[in-house]
Amino acid sequence: MADYELAVRARRVVTPEGIRPATVLVRGGRIAAVAGFGEAPGAAAVEDLPGRQVLLPGLVDTHVHVNEPGRTDWEGFASATRAAAEGGVTALIDMPLNCVPPTTTTGALRRKRAAARGGWVDVGFWGGAVPGNLTALAGLHRAGVFGFKAFLTDSGVPEFGCLDPAGLDAALAAVAELGALLIVHAEDPGVIAAAPRPAGRSYAGFLASRPAAAEDTAISRLLAAAGRHRARVHVLHLASASALPVIAAARAEGVRVSAETCPHYLTFCAEQVPDGATEFKCCPPIRGSAHREGLWGGLADGLIDAVVSDHSPCPPGLKQRDSGDFGAAWGGISSLQLGLPAVWTQARQRGHSLADVARWMAAGPAALAGLAGKGVIAAGYDADLVAFDDTAPFTVDPARLRHRHPLTPYAGRTLTGVVRRTWLRGQLAGTAPAGRLMTREADGRPADGPGSR
């Protein structure tokens, strides 16, 4: 009998110690050892990556709206997890809203899990913190959610309400007592209410309706409240670079805060968004180039810990492409399959390495959720691996995307980097659904990101 089921050899392997030639040896779905490049002792199968390909850890995407059950016509687990595997994502955590019912009770979580079985990658779940469900948080925590999501402004769907200041205080007190994590859509409703209403085809008009001050104010209030309660919080989909000094100051004062941004904020800028192009609409919005470059600076400085998709699709009709009305269009961008090449295309132009990208898109999100066996190529971790052709250009063809609906702002854009193969626990992903459901108890550890300190 062979000592290992699989050996994957590559001249460039992204490991915690750096990028080097290596052979990754797999036993029982886990990485048994990372050996020298020429070594493949007793392996039943040996995969040699061509010289131009690099071996990355499977990406971890902690911000995905799958929408099943209830709005499966928007996105379902079969299509979302297939898109994830095609894009090198081997584990995702599903957001608790846009599905019906939202994941705000243990009963709703059971329905989510039933819908998610048999996916193409591993799937875990966030719970929701909404008005009226404070007593449900402990049960959801015991049931294995990785933390709780809250909105500080209108979520866009009526069944997932936002927390006012008193509700936020109560939620922070509850999650602190549980030792849990609160992840927050931080925009201030007062700032938004005072801004011009979005209407019509003007992207500048939509951007003015959700100014950077809405994020900055909400994040300041969130971090002040988190400090009072000694709660651990995470800022979702940061688009405003002007909030970075606030996050830095809070960390310096001991507030347990982490932050993420998304590929679309790192790729696009407001100056490039055509009027009427509602496929670019998301909330918070894609801001000007100064914010985009500031977010890249935040990644370089370690103030932003993760890059995740915020994959939030909808049927094309809800995007109002015929009218181009930014006020009426659904806000959300489909990018689950494209995140790695989108980020790498921009990162390489700014002098960043694939080790940086792996840290932001694999190790960082895994640390955020406390996933013990994900995000790193090292002994003891799941054999979640990606063969990435980092110099190959391609033009985004929506017809080749596995998302349920192919409408995307990346259509026709030339990106660099092609995912050639993905392994999920040592098995080629895409040959058959082999994903499993993850829970905090079975898959977690005390998270070691900045917000855990």
C-alpha angles and dihedrals in degrees: 000000000000118000091224134029094215142012119195114194125194136161088225119042120167106226131163088260093054140273113317144143109277148147117234111212118204129201126168092353093303134097105262095183144344103226135178119292096257096047124100104147114186097340118161091211131020123201117194116197115218113254096260095053126090127206113232131180113259110271121249116215112193096177113063128137106207095168096204126162109038101014101040088139084069095049135328136197094254094056097035096050092045089053089048092054091048089053097048095258110137099173131032136177116217122226118237099234141068086047120095115258098026116229095261099117135043089246091057090047090055090054090049092052092049090052093047099053115115098028127151096246137026115284133199132173142234118212124222130245108205136152109292102016100086092117091053095060096082092052092049089048091052089047090061110260113156094230141307133286123214135180123215091195136031109311094208094245122079097222094062109060127196127243121246118211093275091047091049091051091051093048092048091051090050096048091045089054090050093045087237135139127252114206113197140202094213115200122128114239093206093056091047092048090054093049124087114278114253115245138150133008100312113114090192088058092052091047091052089054092063106033124187088253088070090062096038094051095045093047092050091052093044093052093046089053093044089053092052092052097036087232127156113240138178126205111224128218098350111205100162115081089190088073092063096086088052091054092046092051092048092051090050088055092052100260110153100233135146130178141203138197132194138239093250093057089050095046109037133045131197093250089065099048111103120223110262093021095126092169084083094057116117135141120271088031132238102268135203126299092262089062092046092053091044090056090052087052090051090055092049091049094048095244090117111055105187145022113212133164108244082208102195112164131175137178109289092246091065090059089066093219091160093060098026089217108163091190094058100036123100112253114232141097127223110219110129093121095042105046098100098051092039093055095040092051090058097035095056090051089058096048098259122142134227087253088063091049091049090051092051098041104031116017095033098053090042090054091047092057095034094241103172100198104036141084103031137079100227139113113288096026125111112274092246104150139167128204103211125189096208099185099045114108123210138173116235110249110188090207089067095054119105095210113115090247119032099205106126138152088231092068110130093006118132112231131180122233131048127210104228101177138359126201122201110200090336097312123108107256116225096041094087136345106273104155121131133204116258128211132187092244097049099036106022141092131178101294115249102200123115091271091062095064 
